[in-house]
Every structure is written in C-alpha cells, then in structure tokens.
Amino acid sequence: MTTASGDLTVVCAADDAFAMPLAVTVRSALEKLDSTRRLQLYILDGGITDASKQRLLASWNLRDVSVHWLRPDPSLVNDLYISRHVNFITYYRLLMPWVLPSEVERVIFLDADLLVRRNLAELWDHNQQGAACLAAADTGAPYIDAQVALRNYDRCHRFLVASQPVPNYRELGLSPTGKYFNAGVLVVDIKEWRKLDVTTAALRCLRQHSQHVQWWDQYALNVVLAGRWKELDARWNQGVHAYTFPTAGESPLEPEVYSALRRDPWIVHFTSQKKPWHYFCRHPFRREYLAAIDRTDWRGWRPEFPERDGMRQWWQHQIAPLRHAVKVGVVRAKRLTRSRRTAA
C-alpha cells in the first residue's frame, strides 16, 4: 500500500510485556499529529496477546489510524546476543525490509519506550537527502571514538556511557570521528535498505563480530550504515543520558543544544533500565508519562512497590545519586587543587 503524500508510515516492535508502553508511544504520537495527516501503523508483533491488541486499539481510537500486525519469524534472530533488559524483539527492527509490504518504501521507526511531544509530520517531511536513514546522535556515546573526536574529552569522558561504542572500529575501517546514532527513532528509506540488503549485512555483522557487540542491533546498524545516514536534531531522540552531564562544558554538546535537549525534547526516549512504568524510576518526564498512561486503556495503572528485595532496591536508588555526587565532587576538587598548584 503506497501512502499518499499526507500519510505517515510508522513501525514499532513489541511483545506483550511492552503492550502498555507501546500504547503510550503511539497514543502520544497520535495526540501531537497534525489533524490533516493520517497514520499507517505497522506493529512487528513479538507475541502480543489478542486481549492486549484490543486494549491497544482502544487506546488509539481518538483518530483514524490503520493498524497492521506483522509477525516476523523469530528464528531469524533468536541466536543473537541479548543482555540485561533487552530481548530478541530489538532485532526485529533489522527485519523491516523483509516483513513490510513491498509497496512500503519509507517509514518512521519508533521504539516502544518513547513519549512523543511533537508533531511527527515534521519528522516525516524531512528531506531524506539520499540517506539510508535519518537518526539522532547518541548523547551517551556520540562518536565512534570520543577520545579522538571530542576536544573536551578530558572534561566529559567520565559521564559518557561509552567512548568507543564500536570497540573494533579500526578492524572495520570506520572513521574515529564519525558520529554514532541511537536507533530508537529512525526515518528509514526502506527502498534503499532493500537495495543495500541492510538486513543480510547487519545479521552477518552481528554473527561475525559477536564478541564486540554493544547495544545489540544498534551496533550493526552503525557499522553497516556508516557514511550512509544523516543527523537529526537531538531533540527528536532525547536519551536519559542528557541528564548525566553536570554542565554543557562537561558534555559532548554545544551549550544551546545542551539547554534545548534538557528543556524541551521533542521525543523522550527512556533509554535506561529504569523505565517510567517501574516503581523506582525518577526520570524528569515520568509524571508526563504517567499522565499519558491515563489517556490509554491502561488509565489508572501505577507501578506497585516491589515486594521481593524492595527495601534493598529502594535504598540503592536513594544512595546512587549521593555516590555519584560525591564522585563528581571529588573529581572537581582534585581539578581545582591542580589548577591552584599550577597557578602558584
């Protein structure tokens, strides 16, 4: 089905555990969408129950949206590396050229842990400029080798999630100063992905370099699409790491970008293991997220205090920011002492 000029095609992937977050992601997008635009929505279904599907459809009934359920073959990816809070559904993003109808040539891919705060039509109307995809640089790991690329690396490296998100980049022939993107929000030229056979290349990359893989399918996409993607405004994909840098000078961002990203993100991406539907999450946009839940079929739902090891987790959550503050204070004190000695 070829979309009309005013239609947007959006793809998400989720299993039943992520049904409620998926409801919020799509609902928030629909609420902000220009009233003249229509949404074609494809869900890469990793095992969503019929009951959850009915609740999802009820959550999205505020306007006209066409929902298509697609069930990828899990055997295509179930041998790949996973860890922590991530399961094999993350790799379904790579399968889009194979599972989407042949008429679909361009899509916006959205992770299921987002809060959309701006009209997606603005994102859809971006000039693709011949790029295989449009994406925002990952704030916590903005370059292939941050130590080479960042002039202020000595000030911000301790706050980065990874300095080399593709550890074997030299072996792969990647430029150390190349940007590294987060795959949670993508504008994808599916026609170009099919032409380049991105799916085959990415799966091969993951299997051949499994010992180096960080962040799952994102590793492969940054390898395979190096030099073939264009950068979006960082506000289209604000990861939680935007809040880990104490100041703009201790971040990889320009001051105006640092300020705008923290103050008014267009899409909030809850990239940490503590999601806004978890009891211990204290994300700055959690309250807005919970309000969005109340506009879905899950209205009134709130996380309960975990019974098992609840107090231990609570204390860890309280102590972690204090430990971080102490660490930052010690680093700054040492830096101040060195500068005074130098001045003397």
KACORLIN-V9496 format. One line per field, one symbol per residue. ss: DSSP state (@ for helix, = for strand, . for the rest). phi: phi as a letter, one per 20 degrees, with the letter a starting at -180 (. if undefined). burial: + if it has 9 or more other C-alpha atoms within 8 Angstrom, else -. Layout:
ss: ???
phi: ???
burial: ???
This chain:
ss: ......========.@@@@@@@@@@@@@@@@@.....========....@@@@@@@@@@.....======...@@@...........@@@@@@@@@@@@......=====...===...@@@@@........=====.....=..@@@@...@@@@@@@.........@@@@......=.=========@@@@@@@.@@@@@@@@@@@.@@@....@@@@@@@@....===..@@@.=.@@@@....@@@....@@@@@@@@@...===................@@@@@@@@................@@@@@@@@@@@@@@@@@@@@@@@@@@@@@@@@@@.
phi: .efffeedddcccadffdffgfgfgfgffffefgfedcdddddeeeoffffffffffffdefbfbedcecdfffffcfeefcaledcffgefgfegfedfgfffdbbdecfedccecbffffffegfflmefbdbefffebfcfbffeeefdgfedffeffbecfdgdffgemeffeffddeefccddeffffffelgffffffgfefcgfdfdllffgfffffdgndcdeeggffbeefffeeefbffdcedfgffgfffeebfecedeeefeefeefefcfgdfffffffgfddfegnfbfefffflffffffffffgffffffffffffffffffffffff
burial: --+---++++++++++-+++++++++++++-++---++++++++++-+---++-++-+++----+----+-+----+----------++++++++++------++++++++++++++++++--+---+--++++++++++++++++--+--++-+++-++--++++--+----+-+++-+++-++++++++-++---++-+++-++---+--+--+++++++++++--++-+-+++++++++--+--+++++----++++++--++++++----+++-+-+----+--++-+++++++-----------+---+--+---------------------------
